[in-house]
Amino acid sequence: MNDVIKEMERYAEANNVPIIEPDSILFIKKYIKLNDVKKILEVGTAIGYSAILMATAKDDVEVTTIERDDKRYREAVKNVNEAGLDDRIEVVFNDALDVNLAGYSYDLIFIDAAKSQLKKYFEKFQNYLNPGGVIITDNIKFHGFVGESSAIESKNLKSLVQKIENYVDFLKNNKEFETKFYDIGDGLSVSVKKKY
Ligand SMILES: C[S@@+](CC[C@H](N)C(=O)[O-])C[C@H]1O[C@@H](n2cnc3c(N)ncnc32)[C@H](O)[C@@H]1O
């Protein structure tokens, strides 16, 4: 297993594939163990790095992970097979916003796809959370730019950062969820669905 992980880190570095930061995946693995998470949905697989690491948190974890890029999807399937986790990780090749999950539900949803669409993912996938479930979002600081958008000159970057800032406000004002923000890795938000 360690060899597969090391090779994925090397591949990601060599091919400019963004993968989760070490402290962030450690935090998520700990959350999985402490809260006895069993079913996970990941939005944004890349090459399967975080999916594989989440699945190794404990033996009864099952992950469904969605990737829209063909090359990354194929690389992820290969890595999942090499890790011997094809019975617990399902890689879905599609745009997450087009996936039909009717009948499925999850304890933890990890949002790690296009940062311009965070609110759309949240609004869609919150409907597939089990009671007491959680939505974790990565890159909520976006390299330190979030909260500083007024000083950004590049139009594209400014617009992207403003979308993440709007998402942060959306989470803060969302009465159905209790959200905490963590200064870990590139910033994580942890939104627990309130029980009424
Ligand atoms: C940051 S990477 C994921 C990294 C991965 N979670 C990890 O830590 O190993 C984001 C991935 O999301 C994919 N993606 C972006 N928007 C998507 C969408 N709407 N549906 C499915 N995949 C998407 C991208 O192609 C990219 O591979």
The ligand as an SDF file (V2000), in Angstrom:
LIG
                    3D

 27 29  0  0  0  0  0  0  0  0999 V2000
   -8.3190   19.0030   -6.3560 C   0  0  0  0  0  0  0  0  0  0  0  0
   -8.6070   17.7320   -7.4890 S   0  0  0  0  0  0  0  0  0  0  0  0
   -9.1290   16.3960   -6.4650 C   0  0  0  0  0  0  0  0  0  0  0  0
   -8.0320   15.8610   -5.5860 C   0  0  0  0  0  0  0  0  0  0  0  0
   -8.3880   14.6030   -4.8380 C   0  0  0  0  0  0  0  0  0  0  0  0
   -9.5890   14.7710   -4.0560 N   0  0  0  0  0  0  0  0  0  0  0  0
   -7.2310   14.2340   -3.9350 C   0  0  0  0  0  0  0  0  0  0  0  0
   -7.0160   14.9560   -2.9320 O   0  0  0  0  0  0  0  0  0  0  0  0
   -6.5410   13.2610   -4.2140 O   0  0  0  0  0  0  0  0  0  0  0  0
  -10.1220   18.2180   -8.2300 C   0  0  0  0  0  0  0  0  0  0  0  0
  -10.6390   17.2320   -9.2860 C   0  0  0  0  0  0  0  0  0  0  0  0
  -12.0150   17.4960   -9.4820 O   0  0  0  0  0  0  0  0  0  0  0  0
  -12.3240   17.2800  -10.8350 C   0  0  0  0  0  0  0  0  0  0  0  0
  -13.5590   18.0180  -11.1020 N   0  0  0  0  0  0  0  0  0  0  0  0
  -13.7070   19.3710  -11.1820 C   0  0  0  0  0  0  0  0  0  0  0  0
  -15.0070   19.6790  -11.3580 N   0  0  0  0  0  0  0  0  0  0  0  0
  -15.6790   18.4950  -11.4010 C   0  0  0  0  0  0  0  0  0  0  0  0
  -17.0360   18.1510  -11.5790 C   0  0  0  0  0  0  0  0  0  0  0  0
  -17.9800   19.0950  -11.7490 N   0  0  0  0  0  0  0  0  0  0  0  0
  -17.3900   16.8440  -11.5750 N   0  0  0  0  0  0  0  0  0  0  0  0
  -16.4490   15.8850  -11.4010 C   0  0  0  0  0  0  0  0  0  0  0  0
  -15.1390   16.1520  -11.2340 N   0  0  0  0  0  0  0  0  0  0  0  0
  -14.7520   17.4430  -11.2250 C   0  0  0  0  0  0  0  0  0  0  0  0
  -11.1060   17.7710  -11.5820 C   0  0  0  0  0  0  0  0  0  0  0  0
  -11.0200   17.1840  -12.8650 O   0  0  0  0  0  0  0  0  0  0  0  0
   -9.9720   17.3780  -10.6450 C   0  0  0  0  0  0  0  0  0  0  0  0
   -9.3900   16.1550  -11.0200 O   0  0  0  0  0  0  0  0  0  0  0  0
  1  2  1  0
  2  3  1  0
  2 10  1  0
  3  4  1  0
  4  5  1  0
  5  6  1  0
  5  7  1  0
  7  8  2  0
  7  9  1  0
 10 11  1  0
 11 12  1  0
 11 26  1  0
 12 13  1  0
 13 14  1  0
 13 24  1  0
 14 15  1  0
 14 23  1  0
 15 16  2  0
 16 17  1  0
 17 18  1  0
 17 23  2  0
 18 19  1  0
 18 20  2  0
 20 21  1  0
 21 22  2  0
 22 23  1  0
 24 25  1  0
 24 26  1  0
 26 27  1  0
M  CHG  2   2   1   9  -1
M  END
$$$$
